[in-house]
Amino acid sequence: MKNPKRPTKSQKMAMKAVGLNSANWLVFKKVQGELHLVHRETGTTRIIPGN
């Protein structure tokens, strides 16, 4: 996995829309309107529709 990055403002809004706390998640991939996220502490991954 590449180094995850902090989310942008629009990505934070997409996370909030699906009920995630953006302070706990990092973006490690952006693919065709999907955000691939990894949790800061547990390392679990999630895929959400976004920018």
Jmol script that loads the backbone (N, CA, C; Angstrom):
load data "model"
ATOM      1  N   MET A   1       0.844  -1.170   0.000  1.00  0.00           N
ATOM      2  CA  MET A   1       0.000   0.000   0.000  1.00  0.00           C
ATOM      3  C   MET A   1       0.892   1.237   0.000  1.00  0.00           C
ATOM      4  N   LYS A   2       0.503   2.248  -0.775  1.00  0.00           N
ATOM      5  CA  LYS A   2       1.220   3.513  -0.786  1.00  0.00           C
ATOM      6  C   LYS A   2       0.941   4.274   0.500  1.00  0.00           C
ATOM      7  N   ASN A   3       1.667   5.350   0.691  1.00  0.00           N
ATOM      8  CA  ASN A   3       1.471   6.154   1.887  1.00  0.00           C
ATOM      9  C   ASN A   3       0.126   6.870   1.832  1.00  0.00           C
ATOM     10  N   PRO A   4      -0.743   6.634   2.812  1.00  0.00           N
ATOM     11  CA  PRO A   4      -2.033   7.314   2.841  1.00  0.00           C
ATOM     12  C   PRO A   4      -1.847   8.808   3.106  1.00  0.00           C
ATOM     13  N   LYS A   5      -2.782   9.601   2.605  1.00  0.00           N
ATOM     14  CA  LYS A   5      -2.733  11.060   2.742  1.00  0.00           C
ATOM     15  C   LYS A   5      -3.936  11.562   3.527  1.00  0.00           C
ATOM     16  N   ARG A   6      -3.795  12.759   4.081  1.00  0.00           N
ATOM     17  CA  ARG A   6      -4.905  13.402   4.766  1.00  0.00           C
ATOM     18  C   ARG A   6      -5.966  13.787   3.741  1.00  0.00           C
ATOM     19  N   PRO A   7      -7.239  13.681   4.101  1.00  0.00           N
ATOM     20  CA  PRO A   7      -8.306  14.005   3.148  1.00  0.00           C
ATOM     21  C   PRO A   7      -8.445  15.511   2.905  1.00  0.00           C
ATOM     22  N   THR A   8      -8.873  15.859   1.694  1.00  0.00           N
ATOM     23  CA  THR A   8      -9.172  17.246   1.363  1.00  0.00           C
ATOM     24  C   THR A   8     -10.543  17.610   1.928  1.00  0.00           C
ATOM     25  N   LYS A   9     -10.912  18.872   1.796  1.00  0.00           N
ATOM     26  CA  LYS A   9     -12.197  19.322   2.336  1.00  0.00           C
ATOM     27  C   LYS A   9     -13.365  18.592   1.680  1.00  0.00           C
ATOM     28  N   SER A  10     -13.317  18.428   0.347  1.00  0.00           N
ATOM     29  CA  SER A  10     -14.422  17.745  -0.336  1.00  0.00           C
ATOM     30  C   SER A  10     -14.472  16.261   0.045  1.00  0.00           C
ATOM     31  N   GLN A  11     -13.314  15.657   0.274  1.00  0.00           N
ATOM     32  CA  GLN A  11     -13.274  14.259   0.710  1.00  0.00           C
ATOM     33  C   GLN A  11     -13.817  14.122   2.126  1.00  0.00           C
ATOM     34  N   LYS A  12     -13.525  15.097   2.980  1.00  0.00           N
ATOM     35  CA  LYS A  12     -14.068  15.078   4.347  1.00  0.00           C
ATOM     36  C   LYS A  12     -15.588  15.163   4.318  1.00  0.00           C
ATOM     37  N   MET A  13     -16.129  15.978   3.402  1.00  0.00           N
ATOM     38  CA  MET A  13     -17.578  16.099   3.293  1.00  0.00           C
ATOM     39  C   MET A  13     -18.195  14.793   2.813  1.00  0.00           C
ATOM     40  N   ALA A  14     -17.517  14.086   1.902  1.00  0.00           N
ATOM     41  CA  ALA A  14     -18.010  12.790   1.426  1.00  0.00           C
ATOM     42  C   ALA A  14     -17.999  11.766   2.566  1.00  0.00           C
ATOM     43  N   MET A  15     -16.983  11.799   3.402  1.00  0.00           N
ATOM     44  CA  MET A  15     -16.912  10.886   4.552  1.00  0.00           C
ATOM     45  C   MET A  15     -18.033  11.185   5.544  1.00  0.00           C
ATOM     46  N   LYS A  16     -18.275  12.469   5.795  1.00  0.00           N
ATOM     47  CA  LYS A  16     -19.335  12.856   6.723  1.00  0.00           C
ATOM     48  C   LYS A  16     -20.698  12.404   6.217  1.00  0.00           C
ATOM     49  N   ALA A  17     -20.883  12.433   4.883  1.00  0.00           N
ATOM     50  CA  ALA A  17     -22.160  12.040   4.285  1.00  0.00           C
ATOM     51  C   ALA A  17     -22.471  10.563   4.519  1.00  0.00           C
ATOM     52  N   VAL A  18     -21.438   9.719   4.649  1.00  0.00           N
ATOM     53  CA  VAL A  18     -21.673   8.295   4.907  1.00  0.00           C
ATOM     54  C   VAL A  18     -21.501   7.943   6.383  1.00  0.00           C
ATOM     55  N   GLY A  19     -21.301   8.966   7.235  1.00  0.00           N
ATOM     56  CA  GLY A  19     -21.279   8.744   8.671  1.00  0.00           C
ATOM     57  C   GLY A  19     -19.920   8.392   9.254  1.00  0.00           C
ATOM     58  N   LEU A  20     -18.834   8.779   8.574  1.00  0.00           N
ATOM     59  CA  LEU A  20     -17.495   8.498   9.089  1.00  0.00           C
ATOM     60  C   LEU A  20     -16.889   9.775   9.654  1.00  0.00           C
ATOM     61  N   ASN A  21     -16.067   9.627  10.673  1.00  0.00           N
ATOM     62  CA  ASN A  21     -15.332  10.744  11.250  1.00  0.00           C
ATOM     63  C   ASN A  21     -14.039  10.906  10.464  1.00  0.00           C
ATOM     64  N   SER A  22     -13.892  12.009   9.767  1.00  0.00           N
ATOM     65  CA  SER A  22     -12.738  12.201   8.886  1.00  0.00           C
ATOM     66  C   SER A  22     -11.418  12.274   9.649  1.00  0.00           C
ATOM     67  N   ALA A  23     -11.454  12.528  10.947  1.00  0.00           N
ATOM     68  CA  ALA A  23     -10.223  12.580  11.741  1.00  0.00           C
ATOM     69  C   ALA A  23      -9.607  11.194  11.909  1.00  0.00           C
ATOM     70  N   ASN A  24     -10.407  10.150  11.705  1.00  0.00           N
ATOM     71  CA  ASN A  24      -9.926   8.780  11.913  1.00  0.00           C
ATOM     72  C   ASN A  24      -9.536   8.057  10.636  1.00  0.00           C
ATOM     73  N   TRP A  25      -9.729   8.691   9.466  1.00  0.00           N
ATOM     74  CA  TRP A  25      -9.513   7.999   8.201  1.00  0.00           C
ATOM     75  C   TRP A  25      -8.523   8.737   7.320  1.00  0.00           C
ATOM     76  N   LEU A  26      -7.731   7.988   6.555  1.00  0.00           N
ATOM     77  CA  LEU A  26      -6.786   8.532   5.589  1.00  0.00           C
ATOM     78  C   LEU A  26      -7.125   7.992   4.204  1.00  0.00           C
ATOM     79  N   VAL A  27      -6.856   8.761   3.175  1.00  0.00           N
ATOM     80  CA  VAL A  27      -7.130   8.359   1.793  1.00  0.00           C
ATOM     81  C   VAL A  27      -5.871   7.721   1.222  1.00  0.00           C
ATOM     82  N   PHE A  28      -5.977   6.455   0.764  1.00  0.00           N
ATOM     83  CA  PHE A  28      -4.810   5.834   0.157  1.00  0.00           C
ATOM     84  C   PHE A  28      -4.980   5.583  -1.326  1.00  0.00           C
ATOM     85  N   LYS A  29      -6.191   5.781  -1.866  1.00  0.00           N
ATOM     86  CA  LYS A  29      -6.385   5.633  -3.306  1.00  0.00           C
ATOM     87  C   LYS A  29      -7.658   6.356  -3.720  1.00  0.00           C
ATOM     88  N   LYS A  30      -7.614   7.008  -4.899  1.00  0.00           N
ATOM     89  CA  LYS A  30      -8.796   7.634  -5.502  1.00  0.00           C
ATOM     90  C   LYS A  30      -8.968   7.003  -6.869  1.00  0.00           C
ATOM     91  N   VAL A  31     -10.065   6.268  -7.058  1.00  0.00           N
ATOM     92  CA  VAL A  31     -10.286   5.561  -8.317  1.00  0.00           C
ATOM     93  C   VAL A  31     -11.683   5.856  -8.832  1.00  0.00           C
ATOM     94  N   GLN A  32     -11.791   6.532  -9.958  1.00  0.00           N
ATOM     95  CA  GLN A  32     -13.047   6.771 -10.668  1.00  0.00           C
ATOM     96  C   GLN A  32     -14.230   7.063  -9.752  1.00  0.00           C
ATOM     97  N   GLY A  33     -14.102   8.102  -8.962  1.00  0.00           N
ATOM     98  CA  GLY A  33     -15.213   8.512  -8.109  1.00  0.00           C
ATOM     99  C   GLY A  33     -15.342   7.733  -6.816  1.00  0.00           C
ATOM    100  N   GLU A  34     -14.412   6.861  -6.514  1.00  0.00           N
ATOM    101  CA  GLU A  34     -14.426   6.131  -5.244  1.00  0.00           C
ATOM    102  C   GLU A  34     -13.241   6.564  -4.402  1.00  0.00           C
ATOM    103  N   LEU A  35     -13.461   6.592  -3.098  1.00  0.00           N
ATOM    104  CA  LEU A  35     -12.372   6.845  -2.163  1.00  0.00           C
ATOM    105  C   LEU A  35     -12.058   5.547  -1.424  1.00  0.00           C
ATOM    106  N   HIS A  36     -10.810   5.158  -1.456  1.00  0.00           N
ATOM    107  CA  HIS A  36     -10.360   3.999  -0.707  1.00  0.00           C
ATOM    108  C   HIS A  36      -9.693   4.529   0.549  1.00  0.00           C
ATOM    109  N   LEU A  37     -10.276   4.206   1.688  1.00  0.00           N
ATOM    110  CA  LEU A  37      -9.835   4.756   2.966  1.00  0.00           C
ATOM    111  C   LEU A  37      -9.215   3.684   3.836  1.00  0.00           C
ATOM    112  N   VAL A  38      -8.302   4.108   4.697  1.00  0.00           N
ATOM    113  CA  VAL A  38      -7.721   3.213   5.696  1.00  0.00           C
ATOM    114  C   VAL A  38      -7.828   3.914   7.048  1.00  0.00           C
ATOM    115  N   HIS A  39      -8.210   3.150   8.069  1.00  0.00           N
ATOM    116  CA  HIS A  39      -8.372   3.707   9.409  1.00  0.00           C
ATOM    117  C   HIS A  39      -7.007   3.976  10.021  1.00  0.00           C
ATOM    118  N   ARG A  40      -6.865   5.089  10.703  1.00  0.00           N
ATOM    119  CA  ARG A  40      -5.574   5.492  11.278  1.00  0.00           C
ATOM    120  C   ARG A  40      -5.049   4.510  12.320  1.00  0.00           C
ATOM    121  N   GLU A  41      -5.929   3.962  13.136  1.00  0.00           N
ATOM    122  CA  GLU A  41      -5.483   3.133  14.261  1.00  0.00           C
ATOM    123  C   GLU A  41      -5.568   1.642  13.985  1.00  0.00           C
ATOM    124  N   THR A  42      -6.677   1.188  13.394  1.00  0.00           N
ATOM    125  CA  THR A  42      -6.875  -0.250  13.230  1.00  0.00           C
ATOM    126  C   THR A  42      -6.369  -0.799  11.914  1.00  0.00           C
ATOM    127  N   GLY A  43      -6.242   0.069  10.899  1.00  0.00           N
ATOM    128  CA  GLY A  43      -5.770  -0.386   9.601  1.00  0.00           C
ATOM    129  C   GLY A  43      -6.842  -0.992   8.712  1.00  0.00           C
ATOM    130  N   THR A  44      -8.101  -0.953   9.147  1.00  0.00           N
ATOM    131  CA  THR A  44      -9.177  -1.492   8.316  1.00  0.00           C
ATOM    132  C   THR A  44      -9.410  -0.575   7.124  1.00  0.00           C
ATOM    133  N   THR A  45      -9.897  -1.148   6.031  1.00  0.00           N
ATOM    134  CA  THR A  45     -10.125  -0.361   4.823  1.00  0.00           C
ATOM    135  C   THR A  45     -11.604  -0.263   4.511  1.00  0.00           C
ATOM    136  N   ARG A  46     -11.977   0.812   3.813  1.00  0.00           N
ATOM    137  CA  ARG A  46     -13.356   1.033   3.375  1.00  0.00           C
ATOM    138  C   ARG A  46     -13.313   1.694   2.014  1.00  0.00           C
ATOM    139  N   ILE A  47     -14.341   1.445   1.224  1.00  0.00           N
ATOM    140  CA  ILE A  47     -14.482   2.090  -0.078  1.00  0.00           C
ATOM    141  C   ILE A  47     -15.812   2.831  -0.060  1.00  0.00           C
ATOM    142  N   ILE A  48     -15.760   4.144  -0.356  1.00  0.00           N
ATOM    143  CA  ILE A  48     -16.989   4.939  -0.383  1.00  0.00           C
ATOM    144  C   ILE A  48     -17.038   5.709  -1.704  1.00  0.00           C
ATOM    145  N   PRO A  49     -18.225   5.998  -2.202  1.00  0.00           N
ATOM    146  CA  PRO A  49     -18.325   6.875  -3.374  1.00  0.00           C
ATOM    147  C   PRO A  49     -17.975   8.288  -2.959  1.00  0.00           C
ATOM    148  N   GLY A  50     -17.229   8.986  -3.777  1.00  0.00           N
ATOM    149  CA  GLY A  50     -16.826  10.353  -3.439  1.00  0.00           C
ATOM    150  C   GLY A  50     -16.216  11.035  -4.632  1.00  0.00           C
ATOM    151  N   ASN A  51     -15.432  12.061  -4.370  1.00  0.00           N
ATOM    152  CA  ASN A  51     -14.793  12.831  -5.447  1.00  0.00           C
ATOM    153  C   ASN A  51     -13.448  12.259  -5.780  1.00  0.00           C
TER     154      ASN A  51
END
end "model"
wireframe off; spacefill off
backbone 0.3
color backbone group
